[in-house]
Amino acid sequence: MYLEPEDWQVNRTLSIIAGKWKPIILLYLMERGTMRYSEIKNILPRITPKILTNQLRELEKEGLIKRAVYPQVPPKAEDSITDYGSTLKPILDAMHEWGSEHQNRKGYREDGIHTSLNSWQFSSFRYEYQSIPFLKTNLIGRGLLGV
C-alpha cells in the first residue's frame, strides 16, 4: 500500500518523543527501571525542574511512563516505563545506531568532539563541560582533562 509522505505518521511519533530530554528520560527508565524525580534530576543536571516536570507529564499523558504517588510526608512519587513505552526501545536503538554512524561519518571523535576543533575551542569546551559529572569523568578517563 502506497502512502503519500504527508500521510506518514513520522511527525506524530516525533511530536511525542522528540525533544532534548524525552528520549534520554525514556532510555534511563528503560535501563534503570523505576526512578524518583530526584534521581532523574541528578543524572540530568542541566535540565531545569520545570522542564523535567513538563517532560514527565507529557510522557505520562501519552501513556509511555506511569507515575506512582505515595501519600506520605514528604511526598514520594516514582516514574517507570510502561509496557507501551517499552515498544519505543527498537526505535530509540535505531536512532542511536544512526547517530553513531553519522558521528563517524562527520568526523566526530568518540567523546563527541568534532575533530576540526582547534586547541582554543577544545579548551573552551573542556572548561564549559567539566562541571557535568558524567562528562567530567569521561574527559578525565580519556586523559583530556586533568584531575
PyMOL CGO cylinders between C-alpha atoms (Angstrom):
from pymol import cmd
from pymol.cgo import CYLINDER

trace = [
    CYLINDER, 0.00, 0.00, 0.00, 1.41, 3.37, -1.04, 0.3, 1, 1, 1, 1, 1, 1,
    CYLINDER, 1.41, 3.37, -1.04, 1.17, 6.33, 1.32, 0.3, 1, 1, 1, 1, 1, 1,
    CYLINDER, 1.17, 6.33, 1.32, 1.76, 9.92, 0.44, 0.3, 1, 1, 1, 1, 1, 1,
    CYLINDER, 1.76, 9.92, 0.44, 4.54, 11.41, 2.62, 0.3, 1, 1, 1, 1, 1, 1,
    CYLINDER, 4.54, 11.41, 2.62, 2.05, 13.70, 4.37, 0.3, 1, 1, 1, 1, 1, 1,
    CYLINDER, 2.05, 13.70, 4.37, 0.13, 10.58, 5.47, 0.3, 1, 1, 1, 1, 1, 1,
    CYLINDER, 0.13, 10.58, 5.47, 3.15, 9.03, 7.21, 0.3, 1, 1, 1, 1, 1, 1,
    CYLINDER, 3.15, 9.03, 7.21, 3.00, 9.01, 10.99, 0.3, 1, 1, 1, 1, 1, 1,
    CYLINDER, 3.00, 9.01, 10.99, 6.63, 10.04, 11.47, 0.3, 1, 1, 1, 1, 1, 1,
    CYLINDER, 6.63, 10.04, 11.47, 5.68, 13.56, 12.52, 0.3, 1, 1, 1, 1, 1, 1,
    CYLINDER, 5.68, 13.56, 12.52, 3.17, 12.21, 15.03, 0.3, 1, 1, 1, 1, 1, 1,
    CYLINDER, 3.17, 12.21, 15.03, 5.83, 9.94, 16.53, 0.3, 1, 1, 1, 1, 1, 1,
    CYLINDER, 5.83, 9.94, 16.53, 8.37, 12.75, 16.64, 0.3, 1, 1, 1, 1, 1, 1,
    CYLINDER, 8.37, 12.75, 16.64, 5.87, 15.10, 18.29, 0.3, 1, 1, 1, 1, 1, 1,
    CYLINDER, 5.87, 15.10, 18.29, 5.54, 12.57, 21.11, 0.3, 1, 1, 1, 1, 1, 1,
    CYLINDER, 5.54, 12.57, 21.11, 9.18, 11.56, 21.70, 0.3, 1, 1, 1, 1, 1, 1,
    CYLINDER, 9.18, 11.56, 21.70, 11.20, 14.41, 20.24, 0.3, 1, 1, 1, 1, 1, 1,
    CYLINDER, 11.20, 14.41, 20.24, 12.97, 16.99, 22.31, 0.3, 1, 1, 1, 1, 1, 1,
    CYLINDER, 12.97, 16.99, 22.31, 16.23, 17.37, 24.10, 0.3, 1, 1, 1, 1, 1, 1,
    CYLINDER, 16.23, 17.37, 24.10, 15.24, 15.33, 27.13, 0.3, 1, 1, 1, 1, 1, 1,
    CYLINDER, 15.24, 15.33, 27.13, 12.37, 12.92, 26.38, 0.3, 1, 1, 1, 1, 1, 1,
    CYLINDER, 12.37, 12.92, 26.38, 14.43, 10.21, 24.64, 0.3, 1, 1, 1, 1, 1, 1,
    CYLINDER, 14.43, 10.21, 24.64, 17.06, 10.38, 27.40, 0.3, 1, 1, 1, 1, 1, 1,
    CYLINDER, 17.06, 10.38, 27.40, 14.41, 10.12, 30.13, 0.3, 1, 1, 1, 1, 1, 1,
    CYLINDER, 14.41, 10.12, 30.13, 12.82, 7.15, 28.35, 0.3, 1, 1, 1, 1, 1, 1,
    CYLINDER, 12.82, 7.15, 28.35, 16.16, 5.39, 27.94, 0.3, 1, 1, 1, 1, 1, 1,
    CYLINDER, 16.16, 5.39, 27.94, 17.08, 5.85, 31.60, 0.3, 1, 1, 1, 1, 1, 1,
    CYLINDER, 17.08, 5.85, 31.60, 13.71, 4.49, 32.71, 0.3, 1, 1, 1, 1, 1, 1,
    CYLINDER, 13.71, 4.49, 32.71, 14.10, 1.54, 30.32, 0.3, 1, 1, 1, 1, 1, 1,
    CYLINDER, 14.10, 1.54, 30.32, 17.59, 0.75, 31.57, 0.3, 1, 1, 1, 1, 1, 1,
    CYLINDER, 17.59, 0.75, 31.57, 17.26, 1.52, 35.29, 0.3, 1, 1, 1, 1, 1, 1,
    CYLINDER, 17.26, 1.52, 35.29, 13.60, 0.79, 35.94, 0.3, 1, 1, 1, 1, 1, 1,
    CYLINDER, 13.60, 0.79, 35.94, 11.58, 2.82, 38.41, 0.3, 1, 1, 1, 1, 1, 1,
    CYLINDER, 11.58, 2.82, 38.41, 13.16, 6.13, 39.39, 0.3, 1, 1, 1, 1, 1, 1,
    CYLINDER, 13.16, 6.13, 39.39, 12.26, 9.01, 41.67, 0.3, 1, 1, 1, 1, 1, 1,
    CYLINDER, 12.26, 9.01, 41.67, 12.17, 12.58, 40.38, 0.3, 1, 1, 1, 1, 1, 1,
    CYLINDER, 12.17, 12.58, 40.38, 15.35, 13.46, 42.26, 0.3, 1, 1, 1, 1, 1, 1,
    CYLINDER, 15.35, 13.46, 42.26, 17.22, 10.52, 40.71, 0.3, 1, 1, 1, 1, 1, 1,
    CYLINDER, 17.22, 10.52, 40.71, 16.27, 11.65, 37.21, 0.3, 1, 1, 1, 1, 1, 1,
    CYLINDER, 16.27, 11.65, 37.21, 17.21, 15.24, 38.06, 0.3, 1, 1, 1, 1, 1, 1,
    CYLINDER, 17.21, 15.24, 38.06, 20.62, 14.11, 39.36, 0.3, 1, 1, 1, 1, 1, 1,
    CYLINDER, 20.62, 14.11, 39.36, 21.52, 12.24, 36.17, 0.3, 1, 1, 1, 1, 1, 1,
    CYLINDER, 21.52, 12.24, 36.17, 20.36, 15.18, 34.03, 0.3, 1, 1, 1, 1, 1, 1,
    CYLINDER, 20.36, 15.18, 34.03, 21.99, 18.12, 35.86, 0.3, 1, 1, 1, 1, 1, 1,
    CYLINDER, 21.99, 18.12, 35.86, 21.40, 20.67, 33.09, 0.3, 1, 1, 1, 1, 1, 1,
    CYLINDER, 21.40, 20.67, 33.09, 17.63, 20.16, 32.92, 0.3, 1, 1, 1, 1, 1, 1,
    CYLINDER, 17.63, 20.16, 32.92, 15.55, 22.67, 34.84, 0.3, 1, 1, 1, 1, 1, 1,
    CYLINDER, 15.55, 22.67, 34.84, 12.97, 21.40, 37.33, 0.3, 1, 1, 1, 1, 1, 1,
    CYLINDER, 12.97, 21.40, 37.33, 10.16, 22.98, 35.28, 0.3, 1, 1, 1, 1, 1, 1,
    CYLINDER, 10.16, 22.98, 35.28, 11.27, 21.29, 32.06, 0.3, 1, 1, 1, 1, 1, 1,
    CYLINDER, 11.27, 21.29, 32.06, 11.74, 17.92, 33.77, 0.3, 1, 1, 1, 1, 1, 1,
    CYLINDER, 11.74, 17.92, 33.77, 8.28, 18.13, 35.31, 0.3, 1, 1, 1, 1, 1, 1,
    CYLINDER, 8.28, 18.13, 35.31, 6.74, 19.07, 31.94, 0.3, 1, 1, 1, 1, 1, 1,
    CYLINDER, 6.74, 19.07, 31.94, 8.57, 16.32, 30.08, 0.3, 1, 1, 1, 1, 1, 1,
    CYLINDER, 8.57, 16.32, 30.08, 7.48, 13.69, 32.63, 0.3, 1, 1, 1, 1, 1, 1,
    CYLINDER, 7.48, 13.69, 32.63, 3.87, 14.90, 32.47, 0.3, 1, 1, 1, 1, 1, 1,
    CYLINDER, 3.87, 14.90, 32.47, 3.85, 14.77, 28.67, 0.3, 1, 1, 1, 1, 1, 1,
    CYLINDER, 3.85, 14.77, 28.67, 5.31, 11.26, 28.64, 0.3, 1, 1, 1, 1, 1, 1,
    CYLINDER, 5.31, 11.26, 28.64, 2.74, 10.17, 31.23, 0.3, 1, 1, 1, 1, 1, 1,
    CYLINDER, 2.74, 10.17, 31.23, -0.10, 11.76, 29.24, 0.3, 1, 1, 1, 1, 1, 1,
    CYLINDER, -0.10, 11.76, 29.24, 0.95, 9.70, 26.20, 0.3, 1, 1, 1, 1, 1, 1,
    CYLINDER, 0.95, 9.70, 26.20, 0.98, 6.51, 28.29, 0.3, 1, 1, 1, 1, 1, 1,
    CYLINDER, 0.98, 6.51, 28.29, 4.74, 5.98, 27.87, 0.3, 1, 1, 1, 1, 1, 1,
    CYLINDER, 4.74, 5.98, 27.87, 5.53, 6.24, 31.57, 0.3, 1, 1, 1, 1, 1, 1,
    CYLINDER, 5.53, 6.24, 31.57, 3.47, 5.78, 34.70, 0.3, 1, 1, 1, 1, 1, 1,
    CYLINDER, 3.47, 5.78, 34.70, 3.72, 7.73, 37.91, 0.3, 1, 1, 1, 1, 1, 1,
    CYLINDER, 3.72, 7.73, 37.91, 3.03, 6.20, 41.27, 0.3, 1, 1, 1, 1, 1, 1,
    CYLINDER, 3.03, 6.20, 41.27, 2.34, 8.74, 44.02, 0.3, 1, 1, 1, 1, 1, 1,
    CYLINDER, 2.34, 8.74, 44.02, 2.58, 7.61, 47.63, 0.3, 1, 1, 1, 1, 1, 1,
    CYLINDER, 2.58, 7.61, 47.63, 0.57, 9.55, 50.24, 0.3, 1, 1, 1, 1, 1, 1,
    CYLINDER, 0.57, 9.55, 50.24, 3.27, 10.24, 52.78, 0.3, 1, 1, 1, 1, 1, 1,
    CYLINDER, 3.27, 10.24, 52.78, 5.29, 13.12, 54.19, 0.3, 1, 1, 1, 1, 1, 1,
    CYLINDER, 5.29, 13.12, 54.19, 7.48, 14.12, 52.49, 0.3, 1, 1, 1, 1, 1, 1,
    CYLINDER, 7.48, 14.12, 52.49, 5.64, 13.29, 49.26, 0.3, 1, 1, 1, 1, 1, 1,
    CYLINDER, 5.64, 13.29, 49.26, 7.05, 10.41, 47.26, 0.3, 1, 1, 1, 1, 1, 1,
    CYLINDER, 7.05, 10.41, 47.26, 6.48, 9.76, 43.57, 0.3, 1, 1, 1, 1, 1, 1,
    CYLINDER, 6.48, 9.76, 43.57, 8.15, 7.26, 41.26, 0.3, 1, 1, 1, 1, 1, 1,
    CYLINDER, 8.15, 7.26, 41.26, 8.18, 7.10, 37.48, 0.3, 1, 1, 1, 1, 1, 1,
    CYLINDER, 8.18, 7.10, 37.48, 8.58, 3.95, 35.44, 0.3, 1, 1, 1, 1, 1, 1,
    CYLINDER, 8.58, 3.95, 35.44, 8.29, 2.89, 31.82, 0.3, 1, 1, 1, 1, 1, 1,
    CYLINDER, 8.29, 2.89, 31.82, 5.03, 1.27, 30.75, 0.3, 1, 1, 1, 1, 1, 1,
    CYLINDER, 5.03, 1.27, 30.75, 4.77, -1.79, 28.53, 0.3, 1, 1, 1, 1, 1, 1,
    CYLINDER, 4.77, -1.79, 28.53, 3.58, 0.57, 25.82, 0.3, 1, 1, 1, 1, 1, 1,
    CYLINDER, 3.58, 0.57, 25.82, 6.57, 2.86, 26.41, 0.3, 1, 1, 1, 1, 1, 1,
    CYLINDER, 6.57, 2.86, 26.41, 8.90, -0.13, 26.10, 0.3, 1, 1, 1, 1, 1, 1,
    CYLINDER, 8.90, -0.13, 26.10, 7.75, -0.56, 22.49, 0.3, 1, 1, 1, 1, 1, 1,
    CYLINDER, 7.75, -0.56, 22.49, 9.86, 2.52, 21.69, 0.3, 1, 1, 1, 1, 1, 1,
    CYLINDER, 9.86, 2.52, 21.69, 13.11, 0.68, 22.54, 0.3, 1, 1, 1, 1, 1, 1,
    CYLINDER, 13.11, 0.68, 22.54, 13.76, -0.52, 18.96, 0.3, 1, 1, 1, 1, 1, 1,
    CYLINDER, 13.76, -0.52, 18.96, 13.12, 2.98, 17.64, 0.3, 1, 1, 1, 1, 1, 1,
    CYLINDER, 13.12, 2.98, 17.64, 15.50, 4.56, 20.15, 0.3, 1, 1, 1, 1, 1, 1,
    CYLINDER, 15.50, 4.56, 20.15, 18.10, 1.84, 19.43, 0.3, 1, 1, 1, 1, 1, 1,
    CYLINDER, 18.10, 1.84, 19.43, 17.82, 2.56, 15.70, 0.3, 1, 1, 1, 1, 1, 1,
    CYLINDER, 17.82, 2.56, 15.70, 18.22, 6.29, 16.39, 0.3, 1, 1, 1, 1, 1, 1,
    CYLINDER, 18.22, 6.29, 16.39, 21.33, 5.52, 18.44, 0.3, 1, 1, 1, 1, 1, 1,
    CYLINDER, 21.33, 5.52, 18.44, 22.83, 3.42, 15.66, 0.3, 1, 1, 1, 1, 1, 1,
    CYLINDER, 22.83, 3.42, 15.66, 22.12, 6.09, 13.08, 0.3, 1, 1, 1, 1, 1, 1,
    CYLINDER, 22.12, 6.09, 13.08, 23.61, 8.77, 15.35, 0.3, 1, 1, 1, 1, 1, 1,
    CYLINDER, 23.61, 8.77, 15.35, 26.76, 6.70, 15.87, 0.3, 1, 1, 1, 1, 1, 1,
    CYLINDER, 26.76, 6.70, 15.87, 27.19, 6.17, 12.14, 0.3, 1, 1, 1, 1, 1, 1,
    CYLINDER, 27.19, 6.17, 12.14, 26.56, 9.85, 11.47, 0.3, 1, 1, 1, 1, 1, 1,
    CYLINDER, 26.56, 9.85, 11.47, 29.06, 10.82, 14.15, 0.3, 1, 1, 1, 1, 1, 1,
    CYLINDER, 29.06, 10.82, 14.15, 31.73, 8.68, 12.48, 0.3, 1, 1, 1, 1, 1, 1,
    CYLINDER, 31.73, 8.68, 12.48, 30.83, 9.95, 9.02, 0.3, 1, 1, 1, 1, 1, 1,
    CYLINDER, 30.83, 9.95, 9.02, 31.02, 13.60, 10.04, 0.3, 1, 1, 1, 1, 1, 1,
    CYLINDER, 31.02, 13.60, 10.04, 34.36, 13.32, 11.81, 0.3, 1, 1, 1, 1, 1, 1,
    CYLINDER, 34.36, 13.32, 11.81, 33.42, 13.38, 15.46, 0.3, 1, 1, 1, 1, 1, 1,
    CYLINDER, 33.42, 13.38, 15.46, 35.58, 11.60, 17.96, 0.3, 1, 1, 1, 1, 1, 1,
    CYLINDER, 35.58, 11.60, 17.96, 34.04, 9.03, 20.27, 0.3, 1, 1, 1, 1, 1, 1,
    CYLINDER, 34.04, 9.03, 20.27, 33.78, 11.65, 23.02, 0.3, 1, 1, 1, 1, 1, 1,
    CYLINDER, 33.78, 11.65, 23.02, 31.57, 13.80, 20.78, 0.3, 1, 1, 1, 1, 1, 1,
    CYLINDER, 31.57, 13.80, 20.78, 34.15, 16.46, 19.99, 0.3, 1, 1, 1, 1, 1, 1,
    CYLINDER, 34.15, 16.46, 19.99, 34.49, 17.37, 16.33, 0.3, 1, 1, 1, 1, 1, 1,
    CYLINDER, 34.49, 17.37, 16.33, 37.97, 16.68, 15.01, 0.3, 1, 1, 1, 1, 1, 1,
    CYLINDER, 37.97, 16.68, 15.01, 38.13, 20.13, 13.41, 0.3, 1, 1, 1, 1, 1, 1,
    CYLINDER, 38.13, 20.13, 13.41, 38.10, 21.96, 16.78, 0.3, 1, 1, 1, 1, 1, 1,
    CYLINDER, 38.10, 21.96, 16.78, 41.28, 23.95, 17.28, 0.3, 1, 1, 1, 1, 1, 1,
    CYLINDER, 41.28, 23.95, 17.28, 43.07, 23.87, 20.63, 0.3, 1, 1, 1, 1, 1, 1,
    CYLINDER, 43.07, 23.87, 20.63, 41.40, 27.07, 21.87, 0.3, 1, 1, 1, 1, 1, 1,
    CYLINDER, 41.40, 27.07, 21.87, 37.91, 25.78, 21.04, 0.3, 1, 1, 1, 1, 1, 1,
    CYLINDER, 37.91, 25.78, 21.04, 38.70, 22.44, 22.67, 0.3, 1, 1, 1, 1, 1, 1,
    CYLINDER, 38.70, 22.44, 22.67, 39.99, 24.14, 25.82, 0.3, 1, 1, 1, 1, 1, 1,
    CYLINDER, 39.99, 24.14, 25.82, 36.81, 26.21, 25.97, 0.3, 1, 1, 1, 1, 1, 1,
    CYLINDER, 36.81, 26.21, 25.97, 34.72, 23.05, 25.50, 0.3, 1, 1, 1, 1, 1, 1,
    CYLINDER, 34.72, 23.05, 25.50, 36.59, 21.27, 28.30, 0.3, 1, 1, 1, 1, 1, 1,
    CYLINDER, 36.59, 21.27, 28.30, 36.14, 24.19, 30.68, 0.3, 1, 1, 1, 1, 1, 1,
    CYLINDER, 36.14, 24.19, 30.68, 32.43, 24.58, 29.97, 0.3, 1, 1, 1, 1, 1, 1,
    CYLINDER, 32.43, 24.58, 29.97, 31.58, 20.91, 30.35, 0.3, 1, 1, 1, 1, 1, 1,
    CYLINDER, 31.58, 20.91, 30.35, 33.89, 19.86, 33.18, 0.3, 1, 1, 1, 1, 1, 1,
    CYLINDER, 33.89, 19.86, 33.18, 31.17, 20.71, 35.70, 0.3, 1, 1, 1, 1, 1, 1,
    CYLINDER, 31.17, 20.71, 35.70, 28.87, 17.98, 34.35, 0.3, 1, 1, 1, 1, 1, 1,
    CYLINDER, 28.87, 17.98, 34.35, 29.79, 14.88, 36.40, 0.3, 1, 1, 1, 1, 1, 1,
    CYLINDER, 29.79, 14.88, 36.40, 29.47, 12.17, 33.73, 0.3, 1, 1, 1, 1, 1, 1,
    CYLINDER, 29.47, 12.17, 33.73, 31.20, 14.33, 31.11, 0.3, 1, 1, 1, 1, 1, 1,
    CYLINDER, 31.20, 14.33, 31.11, 33.98, 15.26, 33.53, 0.3, 1, 1, 1, 1, 1, 1,
    CYLINDER, 33.98, 15.26, 33.53, 34.57, 11.57, 34.29, 0.3, 1, 1, 1, 1, 1, 1,
    CYLINDER, 34.57, 11.57, 34.29, 34.62, 10.84, 30.55, 0.3, 1, 1, 1, 1, 1, 1,
    CYLINDER, 34.62, 10.84, 30.55, 37.13, 13.64, 29.86, 0.3, 1, 1, 1, 1, 1, 1,
    CYLINDER, 37.13, 13.64, 29.86, 39.38, 12.56, 32.76, 0.3, 1, 1, 1, 1, 1, 1,
    CYLINDER, 39.38, 12.56, 32.76, 39.20, 8.91, 31.67, 0.3, 1, 1, 1, 1, 1, 1,
    CYLINDER, 39.20, 8.91, 31.67, 40.35, 9.88, 28.18, 0.3, 1, 1, 1, 1, 1, 1,
    CYLINDER, 40.35, 9.88, 28.18, 43.22, 11.97, 29.55, 0.3, 1, 1, 1, 1, 1, 1,
    CYLINDER, 43.22, 11.97, 29.55, 41.66, 15.13, 28.15, 0.3, 1, 1, 1, 1, 1, 1,
    CYLINDER, 41.66, 15.13, 28.15, 41.14, 16.85, 31.48, 0.3, 1, 1, 1, 1, 1, 1,
    CYLINDER, 41.14, 16.85, 31.48, 43.44, 16.98, 34.48, 0.3, 1, 1, 1, 1, 1, 1,
    CYLINDER, 43.44, 16.98, 34.48, 42.11, 15.94, 37.87, 0.3, 1, 1, 1, 1, 1, 1,
]
cmd.load_cgo(trace, "trace")
